[in-house]
Amino acid sequence: MDIYIKPAKKIALANNKKVYVKDVADVFAPESILKQVKNVKLLEIKEDKRKNYLITIIDIISAIDKALPGHTLNNVGEMDTVVEYSPKKSKDRSIFKILKIAAITVILFAGSSTAIMSFHSDSQMANVLENYYYIFFNEKVENPFIVDFPYSIGLALGITVFFNHFSGKKLTTDPTPIEVEMSVYETEVTDNIIDTLNTSRMKEGGENNGDN
């Protein structure tokens, strides 16, 4: 019988020291053995501290083949899975979360406004807008409001469209640039953890876990 498994790249476990196939992978198999496959144990965590563990596709195939020999195993997912273990579930501290969001908002606002002002200073945007006013009205005016005002509105609209967010809601279903960058960052971090754990495993002679 064919068994198809689709391991995830990273999972998080809290206060659960036994890792089963169902925890790290989606499984497709005949109904008669599906439950057995899902409940095959892959790893038992012994240390009671935050730590990263590595489960490879070889570990999964070996464990399933040992528990249910004679089946054909097909991997349609990741080759390595990072298990982020934590002895306790992280608590949702609402006040701390609000303070953190407020602090990040202030930092981002100050940083972005400084960047915009620096750009305008370097590019002499004030002179550019004054030249636009002179071209259209044939009059030299310092800081022409009729040009500054629509430019400011256009700048705000451009930022809103670019970041695809307004008042906590998405303008379209496309991911925002920040979401894309966070996804790329998370992927690179996970890949680095996998490389580190693989190197540690090789040094330790093929043990089933490693430190980050």
QUIRAPE-V206957 format. One record per helix or strand of 3 or more residues. SS is the DSSP state (~ for helix, > for strand). FROM is the first residue (numbers start at 1). LEN is the number of residues. Records with the same first field share a line. If there is no record, write none. Layout:
BEGIN
SS = FROM-LEN ; FROM-LEN
END
This chain:
BEGIN
> = 2-6 ; 10-5 ; 18-3 ; 25-4 ; 41-4 ; 51-6 ; 72-4 ; 80-7
~ = 21-4 ; 31-8 ; 57-11 ; 94-29 ; 125-13 ; 145-19 ; 177-27
END
